[in-house]
Amino acid sequence: MKTLFVNIKCELGCAYQVATEIVEIDGVSEVYSISGEYDLLIKCYISAERDEGRFVIDEIQKIKDIKNTSTIIAFNAFS
C-alpha cells in the first residue's frame, strides 16, 4: 500500500464542490479544507502496483475547477 498526500488549489469559490467529488474517488481516505497556498489536502491509499502519477492525473486532476496540485509520497508512518 502506498500513501500519498495531495495539495489541491481550486478555482475561487469551488473548494467545497471539488471536495465533494474527491471524496468519491476510490483510494481517497480523507479530505481536509486548509488555509494557505492550497485549498484542500487529501490523504490517499493506493495499491503498491498502482502508478502514483496515473492516479493523480487520471483520477484527481481531471476534476473540474482544480487549478493545481502538489503530491507528496510518504515512505513511512511513525506513530
Phi and psi restraints in degrees (range 20) as a CNS / XPLOR table:
assign (resid 1 and name C) (resid 2 and name N)
       (resid 2 and name CA) (resid 2 and name C) 1.0 -108.5 20.0 2
assign (resid 2 and name N) (resid 2 and name CA)
       (resid 2 and name C) (resid 3 and name N) 1.0 142.8 20.0 2
assign (resid 2 and name C) (resid 3 and name N)
       (resid 3 and name CA) (resid 3 and name C) 1.0 -111.7 20.0 2
assign (resid 3 and name N) (resid 3 and name CA)
       (resid 3 and name C) (resid 4 and name N) 1.0 128.7 20.0 2
assign (resid 3 and name C) (resid 4 and name N)
       (resid 4 and name CA) (resid 4 and name C) 1.0 -124.7 20.0 2
assign (resid 4 and name N) (resid 4 and name CA)
       (resid 4 and name C) (resid 5 and name N) 1.0 144.7 20.0 2
assign (resid 4 and name C) (resid 5 and name N)
       (resid 5 and name CA) (resid 5 and name C) 1.0 -117.4 20.0 2
assign (resid 5 and name N) (resid 5 and name CA)
       (resid 5 and name C) (resid 6 and name N) 1.0 129.2 20.0 2
assign (resid 5 and name C) (resid 6 and name N)
       (resid 6 and name CA) (resid 6 and name C) 1.0 -123.4 20.0 2
assign (resid 6 and name N) (resid 6 and name CA)
       (resid 6 and name C) (resid 7 and name N) 1.0 121.0 20.0 2
assign (resid 6 and name C) (resid 7 and name N)
       (resid 7 and name CA) (resid 7 and name C) 1.0 -86.0 20.0 2
assign (resid 7 and name N) (resid 7 and name CA)
       (resid 7 and name C) (resid 8 and name N) 1.0 137.7 20.0 2
assign (resid 7 and name C) (resid 8 and name N)
       (resid 8 and name CA) (resid 8 and name C) 1.0 -128.9 20.0 2
assign (resid 8 and name N) (resid 8 and name CA)
       (resid 8 and name C) (resid 9 and name N) 1.0 129.5 20.0 2
assign (resid 8 and name C) (resid 9 and name N)
       (resid 9 and name CA) (resid 9 and name C) 1.0 -103.9 20.0 2
assign (resid 9 and name N) (resid 9 and name CA)
       (resid 9 and name C) (resid 10 and name N) 1.0 127.2 20.0 2
assign (resid 9 and name C) (resid 10 and name N)
       (resid 10 and name CA) (resid 10 and name C) 1.0 -108.2 20.0 2
assign (resid 10 and name N) (resid 10 and name CA)
       (resid 10 and name C) (resid 11 and name N) 1.0 162.8 20.0 2
assign (resid 10 and name C) (resid 11 and name N)
       (resid 11 and name CA) (resid 11 and name C) 1.0 -61.4 20.0 2
assign (resid 11 and name N) (resid 11 and name CA)
       (resid 11 and name C) (resid 12 and name N) 1.0 151.0 20.0 2
assign (resid 11 and name C) (resid 12 and name N)
       (resid 12 and name CA) (resid 12 and name C) 1.0 -54.9 20.0 2
assign (resid 12 and name N) (resid 12 and name CA)
       (resid 12 and name C) (resid 13 and name N) 1.0 131.7 20.0 2
assign (resid 12 and name C) (resid 13 and name N)
       (resid 13 and name CA) (resid 13 and name C) 1.0 78.6 20.0 2
assign (resid 13 and name N) (resid 13 and name CA)
       (resid 13 and name C) (resid 14 and name N) 1.0 8.4 20.0 2
assign (resid 13 and name C) (resid 14 and name N)
       (resid 14 and name CA) (resid 14 and name C) 1.0 -114.6 20.0 2
assign (resid 14 and name N) (resid 14 and name CA)
       (resid 14 and name C) (resid 15 and name N) 1.0 3.2 20.0 2
assign (resid 14 and name C) (resid 15 and name N)
       (resid 15 and name CA) (resid 15 and name C) 1.0 -59.7 20.0 2
assign (resid 15 and name N) (resid 15 and name CA)
       (resid 15 and name C) (resid 16 and name N) 1.0 -42.6 20.0 2
assign (resid 15 and name C) (resid 16 and name N)
       (resid 16 and name CA) (resid 16 and name C) 1.0 -69.7 20.0 2
assign (resid 16 and name N) (resid 16 and name CA)
       (resid 16 and name C) (resid 17 and name N) 1.0 -37.3 20.0 2
assign (resid 16 and name C) (resid 17 and name N)
       (resid 17 and name CA) (resid 17 and name C) 1.0 -64.5 20.0 2
assign (resid 17 and name N) (resid 17 and name CA)
       (resid 17 and name C) (resid 18 and name N) 1.0 -44.6 20.0 2
assign (resid 17 and name C) (resid 18 and name N)
       (resid 18 and name CA) (resid 18 and name C) 1.0 -62.7 20.0 2
assign (resid 18 and name N) (resid 18 and name CA)
       (resid 18 and name C) (resid 19 and name N) 1.0 -42.8 20.0 2
assign (resid 18 and name C) (resid 19 and name N)
       (resid 19 and name CA) (resid 19 and name C) 1.0 -59.8 20.0 2
assign (resid 19 and name N) (resid 19 and name CA)
       (resid 19 and name C) (resid 20 and name N) 1.0 -40.3 20.0 2
assign (resid 19 and name C) (resid 20 and name N)
       (resid 20 and name CA) (resid 20 and name C) 1.0 -67.0 20.0 2
assign (resid 20 and name N) (resid 20 and name CA)
       (resid 20 and name C) (resid 21 and name N) 1.0 -27.6 20.0 2
assign (resid 20 and name C) (resid 21 and name N)
       (resid 21 and name CA) (resid 21 and name C) 1.0 -79.2 20.0 2
assign (resid 21 and name N) (resid 21 and name CA)
       (resid 21 and name C) (resid 22 and name N) 1.0 -37.7 20.0 2
assign (resid 21 and name C) (resid 22 and name N)
       (resid 22 and name CA) (resid 22 and name C) 1.0 -66.1 20.0 2
assign (resid 22 and name N) (resid 22 and name CA)
       (resid 22 and name C) (resid 23 and name N) 1.0 -38.0 20.0 2
assign (resid 22 and name C) (resid 23 and name N)
       (resid 23 and name CA) (resid 23 and name C) 1.0 -62.5 20.0 2
assign (resid 23 and name N) (resid 23 and name CA)
       (resid 23 and name C) (resid 24 and name N) 1.0 -18.2 20.0 2
assign (resid 23 and name C) (resid 24 and name N)
       (resid 24 and name CA) (resid 24 and name C) 1.0 -84.6 20.0 2
assign (resid 24 and name N) (resid 24 and name CA)
       (resid 24 and name C) (resid 25 and name N) 1.0 -9.9 20.0 2
assign (resid 24 and name C) (resid 25 and name N)
       (resid 25 and name CA) (resid 25 and name C) 1.0 -76.4 20.0 2
assign (resid 25 and name N) (resid 25 and name CA)
       (resid 25 and name C) (resid 26 and name N) 1.0 129.9 20.0 2
assign (resid 25 and name C) (resid 26 and name N)
       (resid 26 and name CA) (resid 26 and name C) 1.0 -63.7 20.0 2
assign (resid 26 and name N) (resid 26 and name CA)
       (resid 26 and name C) (resid 27 and name N) 1.0 124.4 20.0 2
assign (resid 26 and name C) (resid 27 and name N)
       (resid 27 and name CA) (resid 27 and name C) 1.0 109.9 20.0 2
assign (resid 27 and name N) (resid 27 and name CA)
       (resid 27 and name C) (resid 28 and name N) 1.0 -19.1 20.0 2
assign (resid 27 and name C) (resid 28 and name N)
       (resid 28 and name CA) (resid 28 and name C) 1.0 -81.2 20.0 2
assign (resid 28 and name N) (resid 28 and name CA)
       (resid 28 and name C) (resid 29 and name N) 1.0 123.7 20.0 2
assign (resid 28 and name C) (resid 29 and name N)
       (resid 29 and name CA) (resid 29 and name C) 1.0 -96.6 20.0 2
assign (resid 29 and name N) (resid 29 and name CA)
       (resid 29 and name C) (resid 30 and name N) 1.0 -45.0 20.0 2
assign (resid 29 and name C) (resid 30 and name N)
       (resid 30 and name CA) (resid 30 and name C) 1.0 -144.0 20.0 2
assign (resid 30 and name N) (resid 30 and name CA)
       (resid 30 and name C) (resid 31 and name N) 1.0 146.9 20.0 2
assign (resid 30 and name C) (resid 31 and name N)
       (resid 31 and name CA) (resid 31 and name C) 1.0 -130.8 20.0 2
assign (resid 31 and name N) (resid 31 and name CA)
       (resid 31 and name C) (resid 32 and name N) 1.0 126.9 20.0 2
assign (resid 31 and name C) (resid 32 and name N)
       (resid 32 and name CA) (resid 32 and name C) 1.0 -121.3 20.0 2
assign (resid 32 and name N) (resid 32 and name CA)
       (resid 32 and name C) (resid 33 and name N) 1.0 138.0 20.0 2
assign (resid 32 and name C) (resid 33 and name N)
       (resid 33 and name CA) (resid 33 and name C) 1.0 -83.6 20.0 2
assign (resid 33 and name N) (resid 33 and name CA)
       (resid 33 and name C) (resid 34 and name N) 1.0 129.0 20.0 2
assign (resid 33 and name C) (resid 34 and name N)
       (resid 34 and name CA) (resid 34 and name C) 1.0 -130.7 20.0 2
assign (resid 34 and name N) (resid 34 and name CA)
       (resid 34 and name C) (resid 35 and name N) 1.0 166.0 20.0 2
assign (resid 34 and name C) (resid 35 and name N)
       (resid 35 and name CA) (resid 35 and name C) 1.0 -102.6 20.0 2
assign (resid 35 and name N) (resid 35 and name CA)
       (resid 35 and name C) (resid 36 and name N) 1.0 163.7 20.0 2
assign (resid 35 and name C) (resid 36 and name N)
       (resid 36 and name CA) (resid 36 and name C) 1.0 109.5 20.0 2
assign (resid 36 and name N) (resid 36 and name CA)
       (resid 36 and name C) (resid 37 and name N) 1.0 -151.9 20.0 2
assign (resid 36 and name C) (resid 37 and name N)
       (resid 37 and name CA) (resid 37 and name C) 1.0 -64.1 20.0 2
assign (resid 37 and name N) (resid 37 and name CA)
       (resid 37 and name C) (resid 38 and name N) 1.0 -32.4 20.0 2
assign (resid 37 and name C) (resid 38 and name N)
       (resid 38 and name CA) (resid 38 and name C) 1.0 -110.8 20.0 2
assign (resid 38 and name N) (resid 38 and name CA)
       (resid 38 and name C) (resid 39 and name N) 1.0 161.6 20.0 2
assign (resid 38 and name C) (resid 39 and name N)
       (resid 39 and name CA) (resid 39 and name C) 1.0 -98.2 20.0 2
assign (resid 39 and name N) (resid 39 and name CA)
       (resid 39 and name C) (resid 40 and name N) 1.0 -34.1 20.0 2
assign (resid 39 and name C) (resid 40 and name N)
       (resid 40 and name CA) (resid 40 and name C) 1.0 -132.1 20.0 2
assign (resid 40 and name N) (resid 40 and name CA)
       (resid 40 and name C) (resid 41 and name N) 1.0 149.9 20.0 2
assign (resid 40 and name C) (resid 41 and name N)
       (resid 41 and name CA) (resid 41 and name C) 1.0 -127.1 20.0 2
assign (resid 41 and name N) (resid 41 and name CA)
       (resid 41 and name C) (resid 42 and name N) 1.0 124.7 20.0 2
assign (resid 41 and name C) (resid 42 and name N)
       (resid 42 and name CA) (resid 42 and name C) 1.0 -119.0 20.0 2
assign (resid 42 and name N) (resid 42 and name CA)
       (resid 42 and name C) (resid 43 and name N) 1.0 145.0 20.0 2
assign (resid 42 and name C) (resid 43 and name N)
       (resid 43 and name CA) (resid 43 and name C) 1.0 -110.1 20.0 2
assign (resid 43 and name N) (resid 43 and name CA)
       (resid 43 and name C) (resid 44 and name N) 1.0 128.9 20.0 2
assign (resid 43 and name C) (resid 44 and name N)
       (resid 44 and name CA) (resid 44 and name C) 1.0 -127.8 20.0 2
assign (resid 44 and name N) (resid 44 and name CA)
       (resid 44 and name C) (resid 45 and name N) 1.0 144.7 20.0 2
assign (resid 44 and name C) (resid 45 and name N)
       (resid 45 and name CA) (resid 45 and name C) 1.0 -120.6 20.0 2
assign (resid 45 and name N) (resid 45 and name CA)
       (resid 45 and name C) (resid 46 and name N) 1.0 119.8 20.0 2
assign (resid 45 and name C) (resid 46 and name N)
       (resid 46 and name CA) (resid 46 and name C) 1.0 -124.6 20.0 2
assign (resid 46 and name N) (resid 46 and name CA)
       (resid 46 and name C) (resid 47 and name N) 1.0 157.9 20.0 2
assign (resid 46 and name C) (resid 47 and name N)
       (resid 47 and name CA) (resid 47 and name C) 1.0 -65.1 20.0 2
assign (resid 47 and name N) (resid 47 and name CA)
       (resid 47 and name C) (resid 48 and name N) 1.0 155.6 20.0 2
assign (resid 47 and name C) (resid 48 and name N)
       (resid 48 and name CA) (resid 48 and name C) 1.0 -60.7 20.0 2
assign (resid 48 and name N) (resid 48 and name CA)
       (resid 48 and name C) (resid 49 and name N) 1.0 -28.7 20.0 2
assign (resid 48 and name C) (resid 49 and name N)
       (resid 49 and name CA) (resid 49 and name C) 1.0 -80.7 20.0 2
assign (resid 49 and name N) (resid 49 and name CA)
       (resid 49 and name C) (resid 50 and name N) 1.0 -18.1 20.0 2
assign (resid 49 and name C) (resid 50 and name N)
       (resid 50 and name CA) (resid 50 and name C) 1.0 -79.0 20.0 2
assign (resid 50 and name N) (resid 50 and name CA)
       (resid 50 and name C) (resid 51 and name N) 1.0 138.6 20.0 2
assign (resid 50 and name C) (resid 51 and name N)
       (resid 51 and name CA) (resid 51 and name C) 1.0 -79.0 20.0 2
assign (resid 51 and name N) (resid 51 and name CA)
       (resid 51 and name C) (resid 52 and name N) 1.0 123.9 20.0 2
assign (resid 51 and name C) (resid 52 and name N)
       (resid 52 and name CA) (resid 52 and name C) 1.0 -61.6 20.0 2
assign (resid 52 and name N) (resid 52 and name CA)
       (resid 52 and name C) (resid 53 and name N) 1.0 -42.7 20.0 2
assign (resid 52 and name C) (resid 53 and name N)
       (resid 53 and name CA) (resid 53 and name C) 1.0 -63.0 20.0 2
assign (resid 53 and name N) (resid 53 and name CA)
       (resid 53 and name C) (resid 54 and name N) 1.0 -44.5 20.0 2
assign (resid 53 and name C) (resid 54 and name N)
       (resid 54 and name CA) (resid 54 and name C) 1.0 -63.5 20.0 2
assign (resid 54 and name N) (resid 54 and name CA)
       (resid 54 and name C) (resid 55 and name N) 1.0 -39.4 20.0 2
assign (resid 54 and name C) (resid 55 and name N)
       (resid 55 and name CA) (resid 55 and name C) 1.0 -59.0 20.0 2
assign (resid 55 and name N) (resid 55 and name CA)
       (resid 55 and name C) (resid 56 and name N) 1.0 -49.2 20.0 2
assign (resid 55 and name C) (resid 56 and name N)
       (resid 56 and name CA) (resid 56 and name C) 1.0 -66.5 20.0 2
assign (resid 56 and name N) (resid 56 and name CA)
       (resid 56 and name C) (resid 57 and name N) 1.0 -45.6 20.0 2
assign (resid 56 and name C) (resid 57 and name N)
       (resid 57 and name CA) (resid 57 and name C) 1.0 -69.7 20.0 2
assign (resid 57 and name N) (resid 57 and name CA)
       (resid 57 and name C) (resid 58 and name N) 1.0 -48.3 20.0 2
assign (resid 57 and name C) (resid 58 and name N)
       (resid 58 and name CA) (resid 58 and name C) 1.0 -79.6 20.0 2
assign (resid 58 and name N) (resid 58 and name CA)
       (resid 58 and name C) (resid 59 and name N) 1.0 -31.5 20.0 2
assign (resid 58 and name C) (resid 59 and name N)
       (resid 59 and name CA) (resid 59 and name C) 1.0 -101.1 20.0 2
assign (resid 59 and name N) (resid 59 and name CA)
       (resid 59 and name C) (resid 60 and name N) 1.0 -39.9 20.0 2
assign (resid 59 and name C) (resid 60 and name N)
       (resid 60 and name CA) (resid 60 and name C) 1.0 -97.8 20.0 2
assign (resid 60 and name N) (resid 60 and name CA)
       (resid 60 and name C) (resid 61 and name N) 1.0 -53.6 20.0 2
assign (resid 60 and name C) (resid 61 and name N)
       (resid 61 and name CA) (resid 61 and name C) 1.0 -66.1 20.0 2
assign (resid 61 and name N) (resid 61 and name CA)
       (resid 61 and name C) (resid 62 and name N) 1.0 -16.1 20.0 2
assign (resid 61 and name C) (resid 62 and name N)
       (resid 62 and name CA) (resid 62 and name C) 1.0 -81.1 20.0 2
assign (resid 62 and name N) (resid 62 and name CA)
       (resid 62 and name C) (resid 63 and name N) 1.0 -6.7 20.0 2
assign (resid 62 and name C) (resid 63 and name N)
       (resid 63 and name CA) (resid 63 and name C) 1.0 -71.4 20.0 2
assign (resid 63 and name N) (resid 63 and name CA)
       (resid 63 and name C) (resid 64 and name N) 1.0 132.3 20.0 2
assign (resid 63 and name C) (resid 64 and name N)
       (resid 64 and name CA) (resid 64 and name C) 1.0 -58.5 20.0 2
assign (resid 64 and name N) (resid 64 and name CA)
       (resid 64 and name C) (resid 65 and name N) 1.0 141.7 20.0 2
assign (resid 64 and name C) (resid 65 and name N)
       (resid 65 and name CA) (resid 65 and name C) 1.0 78.2 20.0 2
assign (resid 65 and name N) (resid 65 and name CA)
       (resid 65 and name C) (resid 66 and name N) 1.0 11.9 20.0 2
assign (resid 65 and name C) (resid 66 and name N)
       (resid 66 and name CA) (resid 66 and name C) 1.0 -91.2 20.0 2
assign (resid 66 and name N) (resid 66 and name CA)
       (resid 66 and name C) (resid 67 and name N) 1.0 125.1 20.0 2
assign (resid 66 and name C) (resid 67 and name N)
       (resid 67 and name CA) (resid 67 and name C) 1.0 -92.9 20.0 2
assign (resid 67 and name N) (resid 67 and name CA)
       (resid 67 and name C) (resid 68 and name N) 1.0 -36.6 20.0 2
assign (resid 67 and name C) (resid 68 and name N)
       (resid 68 and name CA) (resid 68 and name C) 1.0 -159.1 20.0 2
assign (resid 68 and name N) (resid 68 and name CA)
       (resid 68 and name C) (resid 69 and name N) 1.0 151.6 20.0 2
assign (resid 68 and name C) (resid 69 and name N)
       (resid 69 and name CA) (resid 69 and name C) 1.0 -135.5 20.0 2
assign (resid 69 and name N) (resid 69 and name CA)
       (resid 69 and name C) (resid 70 and name N) 1.0 158.2 20.0 2
assign (resid 69 and name C) (resid 70 and name N)
       (resid 70 and name CA) (resid 70 and name C) 1.0 -140.4 20.0 2
assign (resid 70 and name N) (resid 70 and name CA)
       (resid 70 and name C) (resid 71 and name N) 1.0 123.3 20.0 2
assign (resid 70 and name C) (resid 71 and name N)
       (resid 71 and name CA) (resid 71 and name C) 1.0 -109.2 20.0 2
assign (resid 71 and name N) (resid 71 and name CA)
       (resid 71 and name C) (resid 72 and name N) 1.0 136.9 20.0 2
assign (resid 71 and name C) (resid 72 and name N)
       (resid 72 and name CA) (resid 72 and name C) 1.0 -119.2 20.0 2
assign (resid 72 and name N) (resid 72 and name CA)
       (resid 72 and name C) (resid 73 and name N) 1.0 126.3 20.0 2
assign (resid 72 and name C) (resid 73 and name N)
       (resid 73 and name CA) (resid 73 and name C) 1.0 -96.8 20.0 2
assign (resid 73 and name N) (resid 73 and name CA)
       (resid 73 and name C) (resid 74 and name N) 1.0 123.1 20.0 2
assign (resid 73 and name C) (resid 74 and name N)
       (resid 74 and name CA) (resid 74 and name C) 1.0 -89.1 20.0 2
assign (resid 74 and name N) (resid 74 and name CA)
       (resid 74 and name C) (resid 75 and name N) 1.0 139.1 20.0 2
assign (resid 74 and name C) (resid 75 and name N)
       (resid 75 and name CA) (resid 75 and name C) 1.0 -95.8 20.0 2
assign (resid 75 and name N) (resid 75 and name CA)
       (resid 75 and name C) (resid 76 and name N) 1.0 -48.1 20.0 2
assign (resid 75 and name C) (resid 76 and name N)
       (resid 76 and name CA) (resid 76 and name C) 1.0 -139.9 20.0 2
assign (resid 76 and name N) (resid 76 and name CA)
       (resid 76 and name C) (resid 77 and name N) 1.0 152.7 20.0 2
assign (resid 76 and name C) (resid 77 and name N)
       (resid 77 and name CA) (resid 77 and name C) 1.0 -111.1 20.0 2
assign (resid 77 and name N) (resid 77 and name CA)
       (resid 77 and name C) (resid 78 and name N) 1.0 127.5 20.0 2
assign (resid 77 and name C) (resid 78 and name N)
       (resid 78 and name CA) (resid 78 and name C) 1.0 -109.9 20.0 2
assign (resid 78 and name N) (resid 78 and name CA)
       (resid 78 and name C) (resid 79 and name N) 1.0 111.7 20.0 2
